[in-house]
Amino acid sequence: QYRNKGYIYAKVFTDIQFSAQRTLADLTFLIEEGPQVQLERILIRGNDYTSEALIRSRLQLEPGAPYQLDKALESQRSIASLGVFSSINLRLIDEEIPSERKDLIAEVREQSRHRIETVGGVSTEDGPRLGLSYSHINLFGAASTFTSAVKLNRQTFFGLYGPQGESLRERYKTYITTKDQLTKALERELRVGIRSPQFITLPLSPLLRLDFTNLRDNKMSYSLDSTTATFGVELFAGNHLKLAVDPQANITIFDCTDDTCKEDFAKDRQPTNKEIRNHEGLKLATTLTYDRRDNRFNPRNGFILSLNAQYAEGSDFENTDQLLSSSQSGPSYSFTKFETRATGYIPISRAVLAVALWGGGILMEKGELEETPLDERFFVGGRSSLRGFHEESLIPQDVCYERGSPPPGCRSTIPAVTTEDSNGNRRISAFPSRGGNFYLLAKTELRIPITKIMSLDVFLDAGNLWMFRPSLDSLALRFGTGLGLSFATPVGPLSFSLGLNPAWKAKNLESPVKFYFSIGQF
């Protein structure tokens, strides 16, 4: 307490006087306060590139005020949070010599301002992937971070997805055999962004960021090119709680080269030939995250809770001319989307039990379009969600693929994708999922160490997907189970697993066994 009031040379002694019988004692505290130290000057050293004014804005001490140890430590943590220094040391000059007035020096050591990173990997979901990024972590000496990154991957494991994979393989063939479409076979994420810290001390330590993203994505159900601009704000309450607010503007162009992309749900239970439309719009997304995991990549204890809510509105357009035209506009849409994810990790002796409960829903608002844009829907199935199923292949519980007359009990139907053989006979080739507006997922996994770097994973997942708000009659769950082996790496475990679908639906072209490999855990 004395040091936090500027009496850094204060000393406290104790004197104990026992009674003759040594059953009682007098305890006396002896205090030498010493001088209260006032700050004369505050000096900054070692900042070759960083603005001195920015460093001073993080100081909670000022000349003429008492030197307070707690404020000195908090100032040191605040300067470190800028993320551009490898070391920070706040100290009084000649501290060992008692005096009423002292100079304070803040010595910093700057990190390298330039970072180049490469990443690589392979998974059944993405195929081989490669990433390259460049960051400038102290732009203009303002501790702002400029980042540019490119990630590329190519789908290759079509055979692991049955008929749905063959449909995607056929789409890829049109890309690689047509010169002007060759680049469409590569999935990409191009990102350019700037993050800027606060220049004055404010509650919740706001961080501002501006991001531009260009995305190419080839899914089983569609392919698209999307461009998004995001101006975001991140707020922090302590080391564990973060709130992100992200207003966005985006343009999405669908690329359909086969029937997989050209059929969507028919609410009147009749087949339609509605082509998936391009769309542009605005979105406001908020995400609240509370993270108490002991390790980001290989957690053994703690939990993470994430709550996400979005509101979006926009319109469809048929081509670029309509998008750029001020006199033409397509049908409008608006929706509210919410999702929550809770994941916990419980140590059991040397093993770890991971438990997750996820769920979400999309509510369409008043608009000319009654269906959620395809790329905004939830997709379930695969290594990162419901294991035992192909990636993003689960057909909603209240949707059926049509074979002649619509089956009873289905609130919506969709025609299957068909192909024609050499004899002119048409056959069903795939049942690609169109996603859904509601989902529920529970995941459990027991991770049992075998060696220092290898563990046995036993898992059981349950969940389902719905196009319409589920009722008690449609709350049936699908199950997946299995086991795998994981090998520890610095960026998360490398996992090989075998998923089993105990109640597979052959009529939906599901299979009883599914193999996965990837890097990372849920």
Protein Blocks (a to p, Z undefined) as FASTA:
>chain_A
ZZmnopambccdddddddfkopaccddddddebjadddfbdcdehilkbcfklmmmmpcb
dehiacdfklmmmmmmmmmmnopafbdcdddehklpgcfbdcdddddddddfbdcddddd
ddfklopadddddddfbgghlopacdddddddddfklmlnojmlmmmmmmmmmmmmpmkl
mmmmpccddddddddddfbdcehiiaddddddddddddfkbccddddddddddddehjkb
ccdddddddddddddfbfklmcccdfkopacfbdcdddddddddddddddfbfbfklccb
dcddddddddddddddfbfklmmpmkbccdddddddddddddddddehjbccdddddddd
ddddddfbfbdcfklpcceedjklcghiaehkaccfkbccdehjadehiabdcddddddd
fkopacdfbdcdebjfbdcdddddddddfblmbccddddddddddfbdcdfklmcccdde
ddddddddfkbpadddddddfbbcfknopafbdcdddeddZZ
